[in-house]
Amino acid sequence: MGPYSAAVLVPDALGVLENVNVAAARS
């Protein structure tokens, strides 16, 4: 994995966690 891939995957993972937190807060 190159630095570019890491730069893409890390924010994407954070976005997924944020979506999970939002869904949990709404339920």
Secondary structure, 3 states (H helix, E strand, C coil): CCHHHHHHHHHHHHHHHHHHHHHHHHC
